[in-house]
Amino acid sequence: MKRASPLLQMTLALVGVCGTLVLLADLFFGVLPNPEAQTLQLRKSIAEALAVQVATLLHSDDPALLQRTLDGVVTRTDGVRSLAIRRADGNIALQAGDHAREWHAVAGDTSNAEHMTVPLTTEGMRWGSFELAFKTDTRNPVWRLLSQPLMVTLFFLSVVGTLVFGLYMRRALQHLDPAAVIPGRVQGTFDAMSEGVVVLDARGCVMLANKVFRNLHPEAAGVGTGSALSTLPWLAASLPSDLGQHPWVRAMSARASSAGDTLELAVGNAEARQLVINCAPISDPAGYVRGCMVSFDDVSQLHRANRALHVAMTELTASKEALVLQSAELELLRATR
């Protein structure tokens, strides 16, 4: 199983920390609303407000007006399925909606989110009670749980946070200078190498580059941390069009070192440089490839020397052939005298 990249691990860690902080804030300070508690409180307020109106209308001794009021409440109040005025002896005086079907008696004056009971008193004595039956939440329990503000917040944080933190961490890592944490003597040794050396991460982006590499081409001096080596314009022009054939890509894919790849690097109007590329993948203790070290050996002088030697050998061969021909002609002249 492929191990997650450090970038993904750091991103998930940040999302996990943020999620934990949200949970702790809600646990200790209740920063996120509780829909069930809010619904219960809202319905309790509605029931108490209606009970006050009902008590007032009861004192007016106008049953018709009271009935119209109850019917209007059921018709116009969202969530109310039925309501009734029950006397102390248990008989219903007035009702609206199918209260017999909707109402389920609760012990004493206990109320819940679906059934509310408000005591009615007159002259300090219990006259009866005002009962309201509200709509029941019929949603699937799993969906009801997932729709909770806490769950919605955590889901939003997981999705959007992963994207935002991932982009932020990628940009941050691109702008960090790994050379800043390398001791001066190590950096000096790195720069003193006779070959151009660059260290890549697993995505083929530059993490470190020594002075010789930056002197390979006028544009190489501006190579920044996080730049993809394969897409550097001055280098890409001399590389195969197939990204998979780039030496460092092949080395990381095969998890094996590669050596002897040659490259002719064009340098403006100057003579092209002849480079030999060697690659060595960098693995962690678990064996996962985390990057690659690439060296660029400038063999231009050797190439020019070989070319000059080849020209000299060609000229020497031609001179030898001309000398043999002249000798043959001389022998022919002697033979004809």
LINVEN-V658963 format. One record per run of one state. SS is the DSSP state (H for helix, E for strand, - for the rest). FROM is the first residue (numbers start at 1). TO is the last residue. If there is no record, write none. Layout:
[[SS FROM TO] [SS FROM TO]]
This chain:
[[- 1 5] [H 6 29] [- 30 34] [H 35 60] [- 61 62] [H 63 76] [- 77 79] [E 80 87] [- 88 91] [E 92 96] [- 97 98] [H 99 102] [- 103 114] [E 115 122] [- 123 124] [E 125 134] [- 135 140] [H 141 146] [- 147 148] [H 149 175] [- 176 177] [H 178 181] [- 182 183] [H 184 191] [- 192 195] [E 196 201] [- 202 204] [E 205 209] [- 210 210] [H 211 214] [- 215 217] [H 218 222] [- 223 227] [E 228 228] [H 229 231] [- 232 232] [H 233 236] [- 237 242] [H 243 245] [- 246 246] [H 247 254] [- 255 257] [E 258 267] [- 268 269] [E 270 283] [- 284 288] [E 289 298] [- 299 299] [H 300 336] [- 337 337]]
